[in-house]
Amino acid sequence: MKINILGGGPAGLYAAYLLKRSRPDALVNVYEQNDADTTFGFGVVFSDQALEFLRANDAETLDAITRGLETWRDIELRVHGESIRIDGVGFTAIARLKLLEILRDKALSAGAVLHHKKMVKNINEIDDADLIIGADGVNSLVRRTFEREFGFSTELFENHFAWFGADRPFDRLTQTFKATPQGFFNAHHYRYSPSMSTFLVEVDAPTFERIGFADRSEEDSKRYCEDVFADELQGASLVINKSHWRRFPIINNARWSAGKYVLVGDALRTAHFSIGSGTRLALEDVQALAAAVVESSGDIPRALESYEEKRRPGVEKIVAAANQSAWWYDHFAEHMKLPAWEFAKSYISRSGRVDIERLRINSPVFSSQYEAWRAQNEHA
């Protein structure tokens, strides 16, 4: 069996490792346009239990990733000059390059062949395989080549965002919301190493237009955002790495495979960054795909049918929550009309998966403080 994988990100590398491990006789190739030490972005964030699905069948990879994780047990919300801690919402993060290094070593150790600095411009260049996996992200060549067969559709959220890094660590995942004379800003910032953090800046559409970010260079946008978030950065600098302003795409495919071609990760569907599940979903995709290939004894059509049938229900639940969370962020400027504690309650409930009873169990300190604030203000 020959398997070609387009895209050398986490999904592509992990797919290569799992498939080669389960089918040592297979020839597994990964084609990646960048070199091994180049990546877009800074840190990758997971909810605290997001990688536990690896433990049953791949504890070794889980242990390798866990050793490089930064962890925290709560998040911090900064709005209207107040800082509100929400307990019981644990997250972890790792440098994207470190994660890629771990998964690349696993793929190589299993015997996969990695082709870096290989720009595939036409699917015919890698068509000589029994199975072709599109792990090539939101702009997937595999998906674009067979859009009709996959039943592809997409739309964009209204807000614009840019991924920066920051050369200082933050104690925990922090959400900072600011109203300025020029408009409304939100920053998602969290450390992914002892000395570095991701610093994602988001603005609503009117703010984006008013400031003219579309016409500003990366460097100019960086300086502007450093001024807005000077209090949070405390003298640190933002770092750019393809930090272009963009709108988040909702990618959907009615069918997950087309003949011998199959999609995983962001090529298949996107989950908004606000729930920290994009990379987790991609790794789960390839785990399910590899298991389906093994269970089908190499019968690719049957494997791809099984992959979609078993995986789709769980994915759709998470994506629905991610879209609801993204919708909340798309209107964060409107939510900022609320008092700080009411805003925090709206924020933590945004995905529709956290009601007041669950919040009392998961975040007892925050719940107690919120209810005390509410009682005091109801009688004010």
C-alpha positions as a Markdown table, in Angstrom:
| # | Residue | x | y | z |
|---|---|---|---|---|
| 1 | Met | 0.0 | 0.0 | 0.0 |
| 2 | Lys | 1.2 | 3.5 | -0.8 |
| 3 | Ile | -0.1 | 6.5 | 1.2 |
| 4 | Asn | 0.6 | 10.1 | 0.3 |
| 5 | Ile | -0.1 | 12.9 | 2.8 |
| 6 | Leu | -0.2 | 16.5 | 1.7 |
| 7 | Gly | 0.7 | 18.8 | 4.6 |
| 8 | Gly | 3.4 | 18.4 | 7.3 |
| 9 | Gly | 1.6 | 20.1 | 10.2 |
| 10 | Pro | 0.5 | 18.1 | 13.3 |
| 11 | Ala | -2.3 | 16.3 | 11.4 |
| 12 | Gly | -0.1 | 15.2 | 8.5 |
| 13 | Leu | 2.9 | 14.1 | 10.7 |
| 14 | Tyr | 0.7 | 12.2 | 13.2 |
| 15 | Ala | -1.2 | 10.5 | 10.3 |
| 16 | Ala | 2.2 | 9.4 | 8.9 |
| 17 | Tyr | 3.3 | 8.0 | 12.2 |
| 18 | Leu | 0.0 | 6.1 | 13.0 |
| 19 | Leu | -0.4 | 4.7 | 9.5 |
| 20 | Lys | 3.2 | 3.5 | 9.2 |
| 21 | Arg | 3.2 | 2.1 | 12.7 |
| 22 | Ser | 0.0 | 0.1 | 11.9 |
| 23 | Arg | 1.1 | -0.9 | 8.4 |
| 24 | Pro | 4.9 | -1.3 | 8.3 |
| 25 | Asp | 4.6 | -2.7 | 4.8 |
| 26 | Ala | 3.1 | 0.6 | 3.5 |
| 27 | Leu | 5.1 | 3.4 | 1.9 |
| 28 | Val | 4.0 | 6.6 | 3.6 |
| 29 | Asn | 5.1 | 10.0 | 2.2 |
| 30 | Val | 4.5 | 13.4 | 3.6 |
| 31 | Tyr | 4.8 | 16.5 | 1.4 |
| 32 | Glu | 5.3 | 19.8 | 3.2 |
| 33 | Gln | 6.0 | 23.2 | 1.5 |
| 34 | Asn | 8.1 | 24.6 | 4.3 |
| 35 | Asp | 11.4 | 23.4 | 5.8 |
| 36 | Ala | 11.4 | 21.5 | 9.0 |
| 37 | Asp | 12.1 | 24.6 | 11.1 |
| 38 | Thr | 9.5 | 26.9 | 9.7 |
| 39 | Thr | 5.9 | 27.2 | 10.9 |
| 40 | Phe | 3.1 | 29.7 | 11.1 |
| 41 | Gly | 2.0 | 30.8 | 14.5 |
| 42 | Phe | 3.5 | 30.5 | 18.0 |
| 43 | Gly | 1.9 | 28.3 | 20.6 |
| 44 | Val | -0.7 | 25.6 | 20.4 |
| 45 | Val | -3.3 | 25.6 | 23.2 |
| 46 | Phe | -5.3 | 22.6 | 24.5 |
| 47 | Ser | -7.9 | 22.3 | 27.2 |
| 48 | Asp | -6.3 | 20.4 | 30.1 |
| 49 | Gln | -7.8 | 17.0 | 29.2 |
| 50 | Ala | -7.8 | 17.4 | 25.5 |
| 51 | Leu | -5.0 | 15.0 | 24.8 |
| 52 | Glu | -6.2 | 12.2 | 27.0 |
| 53 | Phe | -7.6 | 10.4 | 24.0 |
| 54 | Leu | -4.0 | 9.5 | 23.2 |
| 55 | Arg | -3.4 | 7.5 | 26.3 |
| 56 | Ala | -5.1 | 4.2 | 25.4 |
| 57 | Asn | -3.2 | 3.6 | 22.2 |
| 58 | Asp | -0.3 | 6.1 | 22.1 |
| 59 | Ala | 0.8 | 6.9 | 25.7 |
| 60 | Glu | 4.4 | 7.3 | 24.4 |
| 61 | Thr | 3.4 | 10.3 | 22.2 |
| 62 | Leu | 1.2 | 11.7 | 25.0 |
| 63 | Asp | 4.2 | 11.6 | 27.4 |
| 64 | Ala | 6.5 | 13.3 | 24.9 |
| 65 | Ile | 4.0 | 16.1 | 24.4 |
| 66 | Thr | 3.2 | 16.4 | 28.1 |
| 67 | Arg | 6.9 | 17.0 | 29.0 |
| 68 | Gly | 6.8 | 20.2 | 26.9 |
| 69 | Leu | 3.5 | 21.6 | 28.1 |
| 70 | Glu | 2.9 | 24.8 | 30.1 |
| 71 | Thr | -0.1 | 24.3 | 32.3 |
| 72 | Trp | -2.5 | 26.4 | 34.4 |
| 73 | Arg | -5.7 | 25.7 | 36.3 |
| 74 | Asp | -7.8 | 28.9 | 35.7 |
| 75 | Ile | -8.2 | 31.7 | 33.2 |
| 76 | Glu | -8.2 | 35.5 | 33.8 |
| 77 | Leu | -10.7 | 38.0 | 32.3 |
| 78 | Arg | -9.7 | 41.7 | 32.1 |
| 79 | Val | -12.5 | 44.1 | 31.3 |
| 80 | His | -13.6 | 47.6 | 32.4 |
| 81 | Gly | -10.5 | 47.9 | 34.5 |
| 82 | Glu | -11.3 | 44.8 | 36.5 |
| 83 | Ser | -9.5 | 41.4 | 36.6 |
| 84 | Ile | -11.8 | 38.4 | 37.2 |
| 85 | Arg | -10.4 | 34.9 | 37.8 |
| 86 | Ile | -12.4 | 31.9 | 36.6 |
| 87 | Asp | -11.3 | 28.8 | 38.3 |
| 88 | Gly | -11.6 | 25.2 | 37.1 |
| 89 | Val | -11.0 | 26.0 | 33.4 |
| 90 | Gly | -7.6 | 24.4 | 32.9 |
| 91 | Phe | -5.5 | 24.7 | 29.8 |
| 92 | Thr | -2.1 | 23.7 | 28.5 |
| 93 | Ala | 0.1 | 25.0 | 25.7 |
| 94 | Ile | 3.2 | 24.0 | 23.8 |
| 95 | Ala | 5.3 | 25.8 | 21.2 |
| 96 | Arg | 4.1 | 24.8 | 17.8 |
| 97 | Leu | 7.6 | 24.1 | 16.6 |
| 98 | Lys | 8.2 | 21.8 | 19.6 |
| 99 | Leu | 5.0 | 19.9 | 18.8 |
| 100 | Leu | 6.0 | 19.5 | 15.2 |
| 101 | Glu | 9.4 | 18.3 | 16.3 |
| 102 | Ile | 7.9 | 15.6 | 18.5 |
| 103 | Leu | 5.5 | 14.4 | 15.8 |
| 104 | Arg | 8.2 | 14.6 | 13.1 |
| 105 | Asp | 10.5 | 12.4 | 15.2 |
| 106 | Lys | 7.6 | 9.9 | 15.7 |
| 107 | Ala | 6.9 | 9.8 | 11.9 |
| 108 | Leu | 10.6 | 9.2 | 11.1 |
| 109 | Ser | 11.0 | 6.6 | 13.7 |
| 110 | Ala | 8.2 | 4.6 | 12.2 |
| 111 | Gly | 9.7 | 4.8 | 8.8 |
| 112 | Ala | 7.6 | 7.5 | 7.0 |
| 113 | Val | 9.4 | 9.5 | 4.3 |
| 114 | Leu | 9.2 | 13.3 | 4.8 |
| 115 | His | 9.6 | 15.7 | 1.9 |
| 116 | His | 10.2 | 19.2 | 3.1 |
| 117 | Lys | 10.4 | 22.3 | 0.9 |
| 118 | Lys | 8.2 | 20.5 | -1.6 |
| 119 | Met | 5.5 | 22.8 | -3.0 |
| 120 | Val | 2.8 | 20.6 | -4.6 |
| 121 | Lys | 0.9 | 22.8 | -7.1 |
| 122 | Asn | -1.1 | 20.1 | -8.9 |
| 123 | Ile | -2.7 | 17.0 | -7.3 |
| 124 | Asn | -1.4 | 14.9 | -10.1 |
| 125 | Glu | 2.1 | 15.3 | -8.6 |
| 126 | Ile | 1.2 | 13.0 | -5.7 |
| 127 | Asp | -1.6 | 11.0 | -7.4 |
| 128 | Asp | 0.3 | 7.7 | -7.5 |
| 129 | Ala | -1.0 | 6.3 | -4.3 |
| 130 | Asp | -3.8 | 4.0 | -2.9 |
| 131 | Leu | -4.8 | 6.7 | -0.4 |
| 132 | Ile | -4.2 | 10.5 | -0.4 |
| 133 | Ile | -4.8 | 12.5 | 2.7 |
| 134 | Gly | -5.4 | 16.2 | 2.6 |
| 135 | Ala | -3.9 | 17.5 | 5.8 |
| 136 | Asp | -3.0 | 20.8 | 4.1 |
| 137 | Gly | -5.1 | 23.3 | 6.2 |
| 138 | Val | -7.7 | 25.8 | 5.4 |
| 139 | Asn | -6.4 | 26.4 | 1.8 |
| 140 | Ser | -6.2 | 22.7 | 1.1 |
| 141 | Leu | -5.2 | 21.8 | -2.5 |
| 142 | Val | -6.8 | 18.4 | -2.1 |
| 143 | Arg | -10.1 | 20.0 | -1.2 |
| 144 | Arg | -9.9 | 22.7 | -3.8 |
| 145 | Thr | -9.2 | 20.1 | -6.5 |
| 146 | Phe | -12.4 | 18.2 | -5.6 |
| 147 | Glu | -14.6 | 20.9 | -4.1 |
| 148 | Arg | -17.8 | 19.6 | -5.8 |
| 149 | Glu | -17.1 | 16.0 | -4.8 |
| 150 | Phe | -16.5 | 17.0 | -1.2 |
| 151 | Gly | -19.5 | 19.3 | -1.1 |
| 152 | Phe | -17.4 | 22.2 | 0.1 |
| 153 | Ser | -18.8 | 25.4 | 1.5 |
| 154 | Thr | -17.4 | 28.3 | 3.5 |
| 155 | Glu | -18.3 | 31.6 | 5.1 |
| 156 | Leu | -16.4 | 34.1 | 7.2 |
| 157 | Phe | -17.0 | 35.6 | 10.6 |
| 158 | Glu | -16.9 | 39.4 | 10.7 |
| 159 | Asn | -14.1 | 40.1 | 13.2 |
| 160 | His | -10.5 | 40.4 | 12.1 |
| 161 | Phe | -7.6 | 38.9 | 14.0 |
| 162 | Ala | -3.8 | 38.7 | 13.8 |
| 163 | Trp | -1.5 | 36.2 | 15.5 |
| 164 | Phe | 1.4 | 37.7 | 17.3 |
| 165 | Gly | 3.9 | 36.4 | 19.9 |
| 166 | Ala | 5.1 | 38.2 | 23.0 |
| 167 | Asp | 8.5 | 37.9 | 24.5 |
| 168 | Arg | 7.2 | 37.5 | 28.0 |
| 169 | Pro | 5.3 | 34.7 | 29.8 |
| 170 | Phe | 1.8 | 35.2 | 31.2 |
| 171 | Asp | 0.8 | 33.4 | 34.3 |
| 172 | Arg | -2.3 | 31.9 | 32.7 |
| 173 | Leu | -4.6 | 32.1 | 29.7 |
| 174 | Thr | -5.8 | 35.7 | 29.8 |
| 175 | Gln | -8.6 | 37.4 | 27.8 |
| 176 | Thr | -8.2 | 41.2 | 27.8 |
| 177 | Phe | -11.0 | 43.3 | 26.4 |
| 178 | Lys | -10.5 | 47.1 | 25.8 |
| 179 | Ala | -12.6 | 50.0 | 24.6 |
| 180 | Thr | -10.5 | 52.8 | 23.2 |
| 181 | Pro | -11.4 | 56.0 | 21.4 |
| 182 | Gln | -10.5 | 54.2 | 18.2 |
| 183 | Gly | -12.6 | 51.1 | 18.8 |
| 184 | Phe | -12.8 | 47.7 | 20.6 |
| 185 | Phe | -10.0 | 45.2 | 21.1 |
| 186 | Asn | -9.6 | 41.8 | 22.5 |
| 187 | Ala | -6.4 | 39.9 | 23.1 |
| 188 | His | -6.1 | 36.2 | 23.8 |
| 189 | His | -2.7 | 35.7 | 25.5 |
| 190 | Tyr | -1.0 | 32.7 | 27.1 |
| 191 | Arg | 2.5 | 31.4 | 27.6 |
| 192 | Tyr | 3.6 | 28.4 | 25.6 |
| 193 | Ser | 7.2 | 28.3 | 27.0 |
| 194 | Pro | 8.9 | 29.7 | 30.1 |
| 195 | Ser | 9.8 | 32.9 | 28.1 |
| 196 | Met | 7.3 | 33.3 | 25.3 |
| 197 | Ser | 3.5 | 33.7 | 24.8 |
| 198 | Thr | 1.0 | 33.7 | 22.0 |
| 199 | Phe | -0.7 | 37.1 | 21.8 |
| 200 | Leu | -3.7 | 37.0 | 19.4 |
| 201 | Val | -5.4 | 40.4 | 18.8 |
| 202 | Glu | -9.0 | 40.6 | 17.6 |
| 203 | Val | -11.0 | 43.6 | 16.6 |
| 204 | Asp | -14.6 | 44.1 | 15.4 |
| 205 | Ala | -15.2 | 45.1 | 11.8 |
| 206 | Pro | -15.9 | 48.9 | 12.5 |
| 207 | Thr | -12.6 | 49.1 | 14.5 |
| 208 | Phe | -10.7 | 47.4 | 11.7 |
| 209 | Glu | -12.0 | 49.9 | 9.2 |
| 210 | Arg | -11.6 | 52.9 | 11.3 |
| 211 | Ile | -7.9 | 52.3 | 12.1 |
| 212 | Gly | -7.2 | 51.1 | 8.6 |
| 213 | Phe | -5.5 | 47.9 | 9.5 |
| 214 | Ala | -6.0 | 46.6 | 6.0 |
| 215 | Asp | -3.4 | 49.1 | 4.7 |
| 216 | Arg | -0.9 | 48.8 | 7.5 |
| 217 | Ser | 2.2 | 46.6 | 7.4 |
| 218 | Glu | 2.8 | 43.8 | 9.9 |
| 219 | Glu | 5.3 | 46.0 | 11.7 |
| 220 | Asp | 2.9 | 49.0 | 11.8 |
| 221 | Ser | 0.1 | 46.8 | 13.1 |
| 222 | Lys | 2.5 | 45.3 | 15.7 |
| 223 | Arg | 3.4 | 48.8 | 17.0 |
| 224 | Tyr | -0.2 | 49.9 | 17.1 |
| 225 | Cys | -1.2 | 46.8 | 19.1 |
| 226 | Glu | 1.8 | 47.2 | 21.4 |
| 227 | Asp | 0.4 | 50.7 | 22.3 |
| 228 | Val | -3.1 | 49.4 | 22.9 |
| 229 | Phe | -1.9 | 46.6 | 25.2 |
| 230 | Ala | 1.1 | 48.4 | 26.8 |
| 231 | Asp | -0.3 | 47.7 | 30.3 |
| 232 | Glu | -0.5 | 44.0 | 29.6 |
| 233 | Leu | 2.9 | 43.7 | 27.9 |
| 234 | Gln | 4.7 | 45.6 | 30.6 |
| 235 | Gly | 7.6 | 46.6 | 28.4 |
| 236 | Ala | 7.7 | 43.4 | 26.4 |
| 237 | Ser | 7.5 | 43.4 | 22.6 |
| 238 | Leu | 5.1 | 41.7 | 20.2 |
| 239 | Val | 6.7 | 39.3 | 17.7 |
| 240 | Ile | 5.5 | 38.9 | 14.1 |
| 241 | Asn | 5.3 | 35.7 | 12.1 |
| 242 | Lys | 3.0 | 36.1 | 9.1 |
| 243 | Ser | 0.9 | 38.2 | 11.5 |
| 244 | His | -1.5 | 39.3 | 8.8 |
| 245 | Trp | -5.1 | 40.4 | 9.6 |
| 246 | Arg | -7.7 | 37.8 | 8.6 |
| 247 | Arg | -11.2 | 36.7 | 9.2 |
| 248 | Phe | -11.9 | 33.3 | 10.6 |
| 249 | Pro | -13.4 | 30.9 | 8.0 |
| 250 | Ile | -16.2 | 28.4 | 8.7 |
| 251 | Ile | -15.2 | 25.5 | 6.5 |
| 252 | Asn | -17.6 | 22.6 | 6.0 |
| 253 | Asn | -17.6 | 19.6 | 3.7 |
| 254 | Ala | -20.8 | 17.6 | 3.1 |
| 255 | Arg | -18.6 | 14.5 | 2.3 |
| 256 | Trp | -15.3 | 13.7 | 3.9 |
| 257 | Ser | -13.8 | 11.7 | 1.1 |
| 258 | Ala | -13.9 | 11.6 | -2.7 |
| 259 | Gly | -12.6 | 8.3 | -4.1 |
| 260 | Lys | -9.1 | 7.7 | -2.7 |
| 261 | Tyr | -8.9 | 11.3 | -1.3 |
| 262 | Val | -9.8 | 12.1 | 2.3 |
| 263 | Leu | -9.6 | 15.3 | 4.4 |
| 264 | Val | -8.5 | 15.8 | 8.0 |
| 265 | Gly | -8.0 | 18.8 | 10.3 |
| 266 | Asp | -8.6 | 22.3 | 9.0 |
| 267 | Ala | -8.8 | 21.0 | 5.5 |
| 268 | Leu | -12.0 | 19.2 | 6.5 |
| 269 | Arg | -13.6 | 21.7 | 8.9 |
| 270 | Thr | -12.5 | 24.6 | 11.2 |
| 271 | Ala | -13.1 | 25.0 | 14.9 |
| 272 | His | -12.7 | 28.6 | 16.1 |
| 273 | Phe | -9.6 | 29.3 | 18.2 |
| 274 | Ser | -11.6 | 30.5 | 21.1 |
| 275 | Ile | -12.2 | 26.9 | 22.3 |
| 276 | Gly | -8.7 | 25.6 | 21.8 |
| 277 | Ser | -9.7 | 22.5 | 20.0 |
| 278 | Gly | -8.4 | 22.8 | 16.4 |
| 279 | Thr | -5.2 | 20.8 | 16.8 |
| 280 | Arg | -6.9 | 18.3 | 19.1 |
| 281 | Leu | -9.6 | 17.7 | 16.5 |
| 282 | Ala | -7.0 | 17.2 | 13.8 |
| 283 | Leu | -5.1 | 14.6 | 15.9 |
| 284 | Glu | -8.4 | 12.8 | 16.7 |
| 285 | Asp | -9.2 | 12.8 | 13.0 |
| 286 | Val | -6.1 | 11.0 | 12.0 |
| 287 | Gln | -6.4 | 8.6 | 14.9 |
| 288 | Ala | -9.9 | 7.6 | 13.7 |
| 289 | Leu | -8.7 | 7.4 | 10.1 |
| 290 | Ala | -5.7 | 5.2 | 10.9 |
| 291 | Ala | -8.0 | 2.9 | 13.0 |
| 292 | Ala | -10.4 | 2.6 | 10.1 |
| 293 | Val | -7.7 | 1.7 | 7.7 |
| 294 | Val | -6.5 | -1.1 | 10.0 |
| 295 | Glu | -10.0 | -2.4 | 10.7 |
| 296 | Ser | -10.8 | -2.5 | 7.0 |
| 297 | Ser | -7.6 | -4.6 | 6.2 |
| 298 | Gly | -6.6 | -2.0 | 3.6 |
| 299 | Asp | -10.0 | -1.8 | 1.9 |
| 300 | Ile | -9.8 | 2.0 | 1.3 |
| 301 | Pro | -13.4 | 2.7 | 0.3 |
| 302 | Arg | -14.7 | 0.8 | 3.3 |
| 303 | Ala | -12.1 | 2.5 | 5.6 |
| 304 | Leu | -13.1 | 6.0 | 4.5 |
| 305 | Glu | -16.8 | 5.3 | 4.8 |
| 306 | Ser | -16.2 | 4.0 | 8.4 |
| 307 | Tyr | -14.0 | 6.9 | 9.3 |
| 308 | Glu | -16.7 | 9.4 | 8.5 |
| 309 | Glu | -19.5 | 7.4 | 9.9 |
| 310 | Lys | -17.9 | 7.0 | 13.3 |
| 311 | Arg | -16.1 | 10.3 | 13.6 |
| 312 | Arg | -18.7 | 12.8 | 12.3 |
| 313 | Pro | -21.2 | 12.9 | 15.2 |
| 314 | Gly | -18.5 | 13.9 | 17.8 |
| 315 | Val | -16.9 | 16.4 | 15.5 |
| 316 | Glu | -20.3 | 18.1 | 14.7 |
| 317 | Lys | -21.0 | 18.6 | 18.5 |
| 318 | Ile | -17.6 | 20.3 | 19.0 |
| 319 | Val | -17.8 | 22.4 | 15.9 |
| 320 | Ala | -21.3 | 23.6 | 16.9 |
| 321 | Ala | -20.0 | 24.7 | 20.2 |
| 322 | Ala | -17.0 | 26.4 | 18.5 |
| 323 | Asn | -19.2 | 28.3 | 16.1 |
| 324 | Gln | -21.4 | 29.5 | 19.0 |
| 325 | Ser | -18.3 | 30.7 | 20.8 |
| 326 | Ala | -17.1 | 32.4 | 17.7 |
| 327 | Trp | -20.5 | 34.1 | 17.3 |
| 328 | Trp | -20.1 | 35.5 | 20.8 |
| 329 | Tyr | -16.7 | 36.9 | 19.9 |
| 330 | Asp | -18.1 | 38.4 | 16.7 |
| 331 | His | -20.3 | 40.5 | 19.0 |
| 332 | Phe | -17.9 | 41.1 | 21.9 |
| 333 | Ala | -18.1 | 44.9 | 21.5 |
| 334 | Glu | -21.9 | 44.7 | 22.2 |
| 335 | His | -21.3 | 42.4 | 25.2 |
| 336 | Met | -18.9 | 44.9 | 26.6 |
| 337 | Lys | -21.9 | 47.1 | 27.5 |
| 338 | Leu | -22.5 | 44.7 | 30.4 |
| 339 | Pro | -21.0 | 45.2 | 33.8 |
| 340 | Ala | -17.7 | 43.3 | 34.3 |
| 341 | Trp | -19.2 | 40.4 | 36.3 |
| 342 | Glu | -22.1 | 40.0 | 34.0 |
| 343 | Phe | -19.8 | 40.1 | 31.0 |
| 344 | Ala | -17.7 | 37.4 | 32.6 |
| 345 | Lys | -20.8 | 35.2 | 33.1 |
| 346 | Ser | -21.7 | 35.7 | 29.5 |
| 347 | Tyr | -18.2 | 34.9 | 28.4 |
| 348 | Ile | -17.9 | 31.6 | 30.2 |
| 349 | Ser | -21.4 | 30.5 | 29.0 |
| 350 | Arg | -20.8 | 31.5 | 25.4 |
| 351 | Ser | -20.5 | 28.0 | 23.8 |
| 352 | Gly | -23.9 | 26.9 | 25.3 |
| 353 | Arg | -22.2 | 23.9 | 27.1 |
| 354 | Val | -22.0 | 25.6 | 30.6 |
| 355 | Asp | -25.2 | 26.2 | 32.5 |
| 356 | Ile | -25.3 | 27.7 | 36.0 |
| 357 | Glu | -25.3 | 24.3 | 37.7 |
| 358 | Arg | -22.3 | 23.0 | 35.8 |
| 359 | Leu | -20.6 | 26.3 | 36.5 |
| 360 | Arg | -21.1 | 25.9 | 40.2 |
| 361 | Ile | -19.5 | 22.5 | 40.0 |
| 362 | Asn | -16.6 | 23.4 | 37.8 |
| 363 | Ser | -15.9 | 26.9 | 38.9 |
| 364 | Pro | -17.1 | 27.2 | 42.5 |
| 365 | Val | -15.0 | 30.3 | 43.5 |
| 366 | Phe | -16.1 | 32.3 | 40.4 |
| 367 | Ser | -19.7 | 31.2 | 40.8 |
| 368 | Ser | -19.8 | 32.2 | 44.5 |
| 369 | Gln | -18.3 | 35.6 | 43.7 |
| 370 | Tyr | -20.6 | 36.2 | 40.7 |
| 371 | Glu | -23.7 | 35.3 | 42.8 |
| 372 | Ala | -22.6 | 37.5 | 45.6 |
| 373 | Trp | -22.1 | 40.4 | 43.1 |
| 374 | Arg | -25.5 | 39.8 | 41.6 |
| 375 | Ala | -27.2 | 39.7 | 45.0 |
| 376 | Gln | -25.6 | 42.9 | 46.0 |
| 377 | Asn | -26.5 | 44.7 | 42.8 |
| 378 | Glu | -30.1 | 43.4 | 42.8 |
| 379 | His | -30.6 | 45.1 | 46.2 |
| 380 | Ala | -28.6 | 48.2 | 45.4 |
